[in-house]
């Protein structure tokens, strides 16, 4: 991944073995997946932290294996957000902040995001306010609301946006419109439709690191309408001096890197100064001479 890329682009994980032979070379060892991934993309969603915090030795290994310009985007543990619901989570938060500190000391910490439970609504604003105000001031944060009360286009939404603006935080944009745009093509898309929410879309950057989680279909061509819509928005943020975080998902995340690349390719049409992404293994395979043709000579 070119260090000069003016925004962060990544996938939900780096350890998808389905990418071996398509995104990564055949024979790539599982232990080399992060090293290979961080040469293609410059960030990753830290979804594993939602379930369990890694020990210090694991963090040190991640930082050593990833490219110098790479940044991790940790997700707050569910013990804080979904189990404690931001109440009495001092010890859990302290442990999470230690992870952030370790990544920051290694210059590998990106944007951390707090996903709120689906039932956590505007009536919990005081709880959210108290928790956000107590977060460390040295790190960048974003909040992902998942209850419709936060999106009333009125006082409720303004109260949240004003809070985030005051604290210098961003609001995660969760765009699953491509996934739900038509009937499922396969079991993975049907399963994803049953699990993923449909949230209102706000194309607004509140602070310096707007975050878009784009939930695409497995067939990248079917995401084009929404990718084309997002490209000028993302480019506007870049031109304003912001550093967006863009994460590409697919119903089957075997296809997520191809969704991410399609996003970047469309963005490069809007901003031709952007560098190209490195080739995937499938690109090299397509460009290699056909052996049967070579045998003719």
N, C-alpha and C positions, 0 to 999 in steps of 0.2 A: 504494500500500500504506500503510495507516494506520501512523504511526510508533509508536503505542501497542500494536501487536500484541505480546503477551507471549511469542511464540516465533517462530522463523524457518521460513518455508515457501517452497519453491521447486521447480524442475525441474532436469533434468540440464544444460540449456543455455538460452541466451536467444535464439539466432540461428536458430531453426527457422522457415523461410519458410512452412511449411505452416500456421503460426498466422495468417498474414496473411489477413484476411477472416473468421476465426472468433474468434480471441482479440484480434488487433489489427485496426484499421480497414483496409479495402481501400485499396490505394495506399501503405501504409506502406513507406518506403524501407528497404532492408537496414541502412543506416547508423543508422536510428532504432530498431532493434529493442531494443537494450539500454535505451534511454531509456523506451520503452513498457513493456518487461518489468518494469523496476524500479518502475513505478507500480502494478503488479499484485501482485508478489511481492517479498519483502525479502531474498532470498538466492538463490544459484545454485551448483550444484556446479561447481567449477573443473576439469572433466574435461580441458579442452584442455591444462592444464599437465602432465598425465600424459604427453603426447606431445612437447611443446616448451614452453619458457619464453618468454613474450612479452618484447619489449624494453621499456625504461622508458617510451618514448613511448606505447606501446600501453596500458600500465598507467595512465598519466596520463590518457589519453583515456577509458578505462573508468571511472575514478573521477569524472571530470568529467561524464560522461553519465548516471551512475546517481544515483538519489535519495539524499538525505542519510542516510536510515536504512538504506540497502542495505549488505549485507555479502557479500563473496565467500568461498566455502568451498573453498580450493585443495586439489587432490589431489596428493600427492607424485609427482614424475616417475618414470616406469618405469625410468629409468636408475639411480635409487637403489634402488627396491623390487624390480624384476623382473630387471634386468640385473646390477647389483652385489650384489643381495640383502643390502643394508645393510653390505656389506664394502667397504672402501677407496673410499668414496663422498664423501670430504671436499670435493672441488672441486664435485661435483654438488650436494651439500647446501648448500655456501656460496652457490652461485648461486640455489638455491631460497629460502634464507633472505633473500637480498637482495630477492626478490619480496615475501616476507611483510613485510619491513621497509617497503618502499614502500607497500604497501596499509595497513599499520598507521599509518604517518605520515599517510596521507590519511583515517584513521578509516573504512576500508572493509574491514578484515580480520575475517573470521569464524573459524569452526572449520576447521582444516586436518586432512585425514585421510590416513592411511597405509594403503593397501590392500596386504596381504601376498600374495605369489604363492600359487597353489593348493597347491604342494608344500612351502611354508615351514611346518614343523610344530613341535611342542613340543620336538623335539631342537635347534631353532634358538633356544630361549628365551634363551640367554646372548648370542647375537648381537643379538637384539631388545632385550634389557635394556640392553646397552652403547649401542646406537644411541639408544634413547629417553631414556636418562639424559643424553645429550649434546645433546639438543634445546634450543633457546632457552627460557628460563623465562618469558618475557613473553607467549607466545602460547598459544592453546588448541589441543589436539591430540586426535584420536581414531584408533583403530587398528581395521582391519577384517580379522580373521583369516578365512582361507578354507580351512583344513584341519580335518578332523573331530577331530583330536587336541586342538584347543583347546576342544572342547565335550564333554568326557567326564563332566561333572557330578561330577568328583572332583578329585584333586590337580592335574592339569594345568590344568584350568579355574581353579581357585582360585589357582594360581601366577600366571597371567596377570592375573586380576582384582585380586589383591593388588598386583601391580606397577603396574597402571594407577591403582589407588586411591592408592598411595603417591606417584605422580607427578602426580596431579590430572588424569588423562586419562580419556577415555571409550572404550567399545567400540562400534563401529558395528554396528547391527542391520540385517541384510540379509534382508528378508521378501519372498520370491518365491512364497509359497504361493498368492496369487491367480492368478498366471500359470499355475501347474501344477495348478490345481484341476480342470480338465477339458480335453478335447481342444482343440487349437488351432482358432480360428474362421477364421483366415486365414494367409497366408504369413508375415506379420510376427510373429504369435504363435508359429508353428512355428519360425521362425528364432531368436526370443528364447529359446525353450525349449532349443534346441541350444547356446546361448551362455551362458545365465545359470545360476549354481549354485543349489543348494537347501541352505540352511544352517539349523541349529537356531536356534530363536527364544528369546531371553532378554529379558524385559520389565524389564530392570534398568538403572537409571541409576547409573553408577559415580562420576561427578563432576558438574560443573555444566552440561554441554552434551551430554545424550544425543542420539544421532544415529540416525535411522531412514531407511533407504532402502527405500521401499515400491514393489515391482514389480507394477503392476496390469495388468489386461487392458484391451484397447482400449475395450470397452463398460464404462463406469463403473458401471453397475448390477450387473455381475457381481463387483465388488469390495466390495460393501456389507458382507458378513459380516465381512470382515477390517478394514474401516474402522470398523465399529461396535465391534469388539473393541479397536482401538487408541485410540479417542477418550478413554475414561476414563483410560487409562494416560498418555497425553500430558497430559491435564488435571491428573492427579495430580502429574506432574513440574512443571508450571507453578505449581500451588498450593504446592509445596515450595520455590519460589523459583529453580528451575532455568530455563534458557533453551534448550529443545530445538531441534534442527535436523531438520526433516522434509522429505525430498526425494521427490517423486512421479515415478515412471517409468511408462511404458506400453510394451507390446511395440513399438508404433509411437508414438514420442514426439510425434507430431502430437496425440495425445490426453492427454499428460501434464498440461497445465494443467487439464483437466477432472477428472482424478484428484485433483490437488491441491485443487481447489475442493471436490470431494465430501468430502475429508478435513476441510477447514475447516468445511464446513456441518455435518457430524456432530459435530465438536468443539464448535461453537457451540450444539448442542442440549444438550450436557452442561454447557457454560459459557455461558449466555445473555449474559454481559457482554462477550463477544468482539465486536469490530466486524465488520461485513460486509466481504467483499472487493469491490473495485471491479468493475463490470460488464465482461464480455467483449463484443467486438463482436457476437457472435451473440445476446447478451441484448438489446442495443439494437435489433437487427434484428427480434427477436420482438415487442418492445414498440412498435415504430413502427406507426402507422396504416396499414392496407392502402390502397394508392392507389386501387384499384377502388372500395372503399367510399367514400373521399373524393370520388371523381368523381360518386357518386350524389347528393351534396349540392351 
